Amino acid sequence: MTRTVLVLGGGTAGNALTVLLRRAGHAVDLVEARPDWNATAGSGITLQGNALRVLREVGVVEEVLSDGFPFDELGILAPTGAVLTVQPTARIGGDDLPGTLGMQRPRLQQILIDAVRASGATVRLGLTATSLDQDGDGVDVGFSDGTTGRYDLVVGADGLNSATRALIGVEERPVPTGMAIWRAPVPRPTGLGHTQMIYGGRCFIAGCCPTGPDTAYAYLVERNRDRDTIDPAAHAEEMLRLAQGYGGPWQEIQAALTDAAVVNYTWFDRLLVEGSWHRGRVVLVGDAAHACPPTLAQGAAMSLEDALVLAELLSTEDTWDDALLTEYRDRRYPRVRAVVDASVQLGQWLLDGVRDADVPGLMGRTMAMLARRP
């Protein structure tokens, strides 16, 4: 039976869900607030095997692997740049997928945009939903351009500050964890073949991940501060100041930190909707329902897994009701909760200066769980 679905939000989760639902034969309208479909925002993204596993189901993994930089190791460096250890990263997506892949975030978004276009979904940009009026059979949606539509299901995939979440009365909001991150795309430093991370120095973490043959993204994690005191025009200067004193790849990275327009400063937030992830025929996916610091590099993976599980249920069950949407939440919640808690804990240990924290144990247990299919 063909159903009508409105997906609000054209990010990673919304795009993937749209493609999966179109493949199952459903009619999908995707509505994205940004006129440019967020096609150029962001520096880099780290995708682990469980994210790649979902992208294979979406049908774009070959393009992702070709465009990104796959690797199976993680290097830990001293602030001087001396290599302390190089650790293997588990292939949690299966032996036929790399443990980790770095890529430019705009390239991932464009690959997913192309897949949505090819799926035949209706796409409307520069638009938001302003009202959601439900009855037993569907949802009447009012849009910001004055038009309306009726759908069997509405999916809120509109991110951390989800307007859909607010419209349906879900009260949880993101909470800062006390940390913040500076990110910038840079040329790939000489010999950088996997993520390298430095703990200590001026920042909690100084990291760099290759995103392609000639590209990488660099990041610095520090205690968060009042964003109003940081002039966006001085972002490159401030990131360069924090980068001073780091060795290894950072000698080349420092030389590339010249353009304030490409440097992003973001606080780390925690969000987990504890109760139901739906109200009637409106359901949340991805960052609209949960978000965590990137300390485990699992934010996009959790959003992609949401899309996969929800699409599977919507495509195999004839009755779209409260029980089905509750099953979706119940399947996702324990796994997401573990990732959110672990991601926050890793950051809190750094904030508290805990030197004997069981970081390997926590990460090992979490990765073992994520190796199992969602």
C-alpha positions in Angstrom: 0.0 0.0 0.0 1.4 3.4 -1.0 1.4 5.9 1.9 2.2 9.6 1.9 5.1 10.8 4.2 6.3 14.3 4.9 10.0 14.5 6.0 10.8 17.8 7.7 14.6 18.3 7.4 17.0 17.5 4.6 20.1 16.6 6.7 21.7 13.2 7.0 18.7 11.4 8.6 16.0 13.1 6.5 17.8 12.4 3.2 18.5 8.8 4.0 15.0 8.1 5.2 13.5 9.7 2.1 15.6 7.5 -0.2 14.7 4.3 1.8 11.0 5.1 1.9 10.9 6.0 -1.8 12.5 2.6 -2.6 9.7 0.9 -0.6 7.2 2.7 -2.9 5.9 5.4 -0.6 5.2 9.0 -1.8 7.6 11.3 0.1 7.7 15.1 0.3 11.0 16.4 1.7 10.9 19.9 3.1 14.1 21.7 4.1 14.2 25.2 5.7 17.5 26.2 4.1 17.2 27.3 0.4 20.6 25.9 -0.3 19.8 22.5 1.2 22.7 23.0 3.6 25.0 21.8 0.7 28.1 23.8 1.6 28.1 23.9 5.4 30.6 22.1 7.6 34.2 21.0 7.4 34.6 17.3 7.8 32.8 14.3 9.3 34.1 11.0 10.7 31.9 7.9 9.7 32.5 4.6 11.5 31.5 1.2 10.2 28.0 1.2 11.5 27.3 4.5 9.6 28.8 3.1 6.4 26.6 0.0 6.8 23.5 2.1 6.7 24.8 4.2 3.7 25.2 0.9 1.9 21.5 0.2 2.5 20.7 3.7 1.2 22.7 2.8 -2.0 25.5 5.5 -1.7 28.3 3.7 0.0 30.5 3.2 -3.1 30.4 6.9 -3.8 31.2 7.7 -0.1 34.1 5.3 -0.1 35.4 6.7 -3.4 35.1 10.3 -2.3 36.3 9.9 1.3 39.4 8.6 3.0 39.0 5.1 4.6 41.4 3.9 7.3 41.6 1.4 10.1 43.9 3.0 12.7 43.9 5.8 15.2 47.0 7.6 16.3 47.6 9.1 19.7 50.3 11.8 19.8 52.0 13.8 22.6 51.6 17.6 22.3 55.1 17.7 20.8 53.9 15.6 17.9 55.7 12.4 19.1 53.6 9.3 18.3 52.6 7.6 21.5 50.6 4.7 20.1 48.7 3.7 16.9 45.7 1.6 17.6 43.6 -0.5 15.2 39.9 0.6 14.9 37.4 -2.2 14.9 35.4 -2.8 11.7 32.1 -2.6 13.4 30.2 -2.4 10.1 31.6 -5.7 8.9 34.8 -7.0 7.5 34.0 -5.6 4.0 33.8 -2.0 5.3 36.6 0.1 6.7 36.6 0.8 10.4 36.5 4.5 9.8 36.1 7.0 6.9 36.7 10.7 6.9 35.2 12.9 4.3 34.2 16.5 3.6 30.8 17.0 5.1 29.5 19.0 2.1 30.4 16.1 -0.2 28.4 13.6 2.0 25.5 16.0 1.9 25.7 16.4 -1.9 25.8 12.6 -2.4 22.7 12.2 -0.3 21.0 15.2 -2.1 21.7 13.5 -5.5 20.2 10.2 -4.1 17.1 12.0 -3.0 16.7 13.7 -6.4 17.2 10.4 -8.1 14.6 8.7 -5.9 11.7 10.8 -7.3 10.8 12.4 -4.0 9.2 15.9 -4.1 11.6 18.4 -2.6 10.7 21.9 -1.4 13.4 24.2 -0.1 13.3 27.3 1.9 10.1 26.1 3.6 9.0 25.1 7.1 6.0 23.6 8.7 4.0 26.0 10.8 1.2 23.8 12.0 0.4 20.1 12.5 -3.2 19.2 12.9 -3.9 15.5 13.4 -6.9 13.2 13.3 -7.2 9.4 13.3 -6.2 9.1 9.7 -3.5 11.6 9.0 -1.9 15.0 9.6 -2.9 18.3 8.0 0.2 20.4 7.6 0.4 24.2 7.2 3.6 25.5 5.5 5.3 28.9 5.8 4.4 29.8 2.2 0.7 29.5 3.0 0.2 26.1 1.3 -1.1 23.0 3.0 -0.8 19.3 2.7 -2.2 16.1 4.2 0.0 13.1 5.0 -0.3 9.6 6.5 2.9 10.3 8.6 5.1 13.3 9.4 8.8 12.8 10.3 10.7 15.5 12.2 14.3 15.2 11.0 15.0 18.9 11.6 17.9 18.6 13.9 19.1 19.6 17.4 16.8 22.6 17.7 13.9 20.8 16.1 10.8 23.0 15.4 8.8 19.8 15.0 9.7 18.6 18.5 8.3 21.9 19.8 5.2 21.8 17.7 4.2 18.4 19.1 4.9 19.3 22.7 8.0 17.3 23.4 9.6 19.3 26.2 13.3 18.1 26.1 15.8 20.6 24.9 19.6 20.3 24.3 21.8 21.0 27.3 25.4 22.2 27.0 27.9 19.7 28.4 30.6 22.3 29.1 32.8 21.8 26.1 33.1 23.4 22.7 34.9 22.6 19.5 36.7 24.6 16.8 36.7 23.0 13.3 38.3 24.0 10.0 38.9 22.3 6.7 42.6 22.2 5.8 45.0 20.6 3.3 45.9 17.1 4.3 49.1 17.3 6.3 52.0 15.3 4.9 51.8 11.6 5.7 48.4 11.8 7.6 46.9 8.4 6.9 44.4 8.2 9.8 42.9 10.3 12.5 45.6 11.7 14.9 44.6 13.0 18.3 46.6 14.9 20.9 45.4 15.0 24.5 46.6 18.0 26.6 48.3 21.3 25.8 46.2 24.4 25.5 43.1 22.3 24.7 41.6 19.0 25.9 42.0 17.5 22.4 43.8 18.6 19.2 42.7 16.3 16.3 43.0 16.0 12.6 41.2 13.5 10.3 41.9 13.0 6.6 38.9 13.6 4.4 40.3 12.9 0.9 43.6 12.6 -1.0 44.4 16.3 -0.5 42.0 17.4 2.3 41.5 17.0 6.1 39.7 18.7 8.9 41.3 19.9 12.1 39.6 20.4 15.4 40.4 21.7 18.9 38.2 20.9 21.9 38.2 23.3 24.9 36.0 24.4 27.7 33.0 26.3 26.3 32.8 30.0 26.7 30.4 32.8 26.0 29.9 32.8 22.2 29.0 36.5 22.3 32.5 37.3 23.3 34.0 35.7 20.2 34.0 37.8 17.1 33.3 35.6 14.0 35.8 37.7 12.0 38.5 36.5 14.4 37.7 32.8 14.4 40.8 31.9 12.4 43.0 34.0 14.6 41.5 32.4 17.7 41.9 28.9 16.4 45.5 29.6 15.4 46.2 30.9 18.9 44.9 27.8 20.5 46.9 25.6 18.0 50.2 27.2 19.0 52.6 24.7 20.6 51.2 21.6 19.0 53.6 19.5 16.9 53.1 16.7 14.4 50.5 17.6 11.7 49.8 20.9 13.5 52.8 22.6 12.0 51.2 22.4 8.6 47.7 23.0 10.0 48.6 26.3 11.6 49.8 27.6 8.3 46.4 26.9 6.8 44.3 28.6 9.5 43.9 31.9 7.6 40.2 32.2 6.6 37.7 33.0 9.4 34.8 32.1 7.1 35.6 28.4 7.2 36.3 28.1 10.9 33.3 26.9 13.0 32.9 27.2 16.7 30.2 25.0 18.3 29.3 24.0 21.9 28.8 20.3 22.7 25.2 19.5 23.7 23.4 16.5 25.1 19.9 15.6 24.2 17.8 12.5 24.7 14.1 12.4 24.5 13.3 10.0 27.4 9.6 9.3 26.7 7.8 8.7 23.4 9.5 9.9 20.3 6.1 10.4 18.6 2.8 12.2 19.1 0.1 10.6 17.1 1.3 10.4 13.5 4.3 12.7 13.9 7.6 11.0 14.8 11.2 12.3 15.5 14.4 10.9 14.1 18.1 11.8 14.4 19.2 14.9 16.3 15.6 15.9 16.8 15.3 13.0 19.3 18.9 12.6 20.5 22.3 14.3 20.2 25.7 13.9 21.8 29.2 15.3 21.8 31.4 14.0 18.9 33.8 12.2 21.4 32.7 8.8 19.9 32.1 10.1 16.4 28.7 8.5 16.5 26.2 11.4 15.9 25.6 10.9 12.2 25.7 7.1 12.7 22.9 7.2 15.3 20.8 9.4 12.9 21.4 7.0 10.0 20.4 4.0 12.1 17.2 5.8 13.1 16.3 6.2 9.4 17.1 2.6 8.7 15.0 1.2 11.5 12.1 3.5 10.9 12.1 2.8 7.2 12.2 -0.9 7.8 9.2 -0.8 10.1 7.2 1.5 7.8 8.0 -0.7 4.8 7.1 -4.1 6.4 4.1 -3.3 8.5 0.7 -2.5 7.0 -0.7 -0.7 10.0 1.0 2.6 10.9 -0.2 3.1 14.4 1.0 3.9 17.9 2.3 0.4 18.4 4.6 0.6 15.4 6.0 4.0 16.3 6.5 2.8 19.9 8.4 -0.2 18.6 10.7 2.1 16.6 11.5 4.1 19.7 12.0 1.0 21.9 14.4 -0.6 19.4 16.5 2.6 19.2 16.4 3.9 22.7 18.8 1.5 24.6 21.5 1.8 21.8 21.2 5.6 21.6 21.2 6.0 25.3 24.4 4.0 25.6 26.1 6.2 22.9 24.8 9.5 24.4 25.9 8.5 27.9 29.4 7.3 26.8 30.0 10.3 24.6 29.1 12.7 27.5 31.2 10.6 30.0 34.3 10.8 27.8 34.0 14.6 27.8 33.3 14.8 31.5 36.4 12.9 32.4 38.4 15.5 30.4 36.6 18.4 32.1 37.2 16.9 35.5 40.9 16.0 34.8 40.4 12.3 35.6 43.7 10.7 34.8 42.8 7.1 35.5 39.5 6.9 33.6 38.7 3.7 31.9 38.5 5.2 28.4 39.6 2.0 26.6 37.1 -0.1 28.5 34.2 2.3 27.8 35.0 2.6 24.2 35.5 -1.1 23.7 32.2 -1.9 25.3 30.4 0.7 23.2 32.0 -0.4 19.9 31.2 -4.1 20.7 27.5 -3.1 21.1 27.5 -1.0 17.9 28.9 -4.0 15.9 25.5 -5.6 16.3 22.9 -4.5 13.8 20.4 -1.9 15.1 
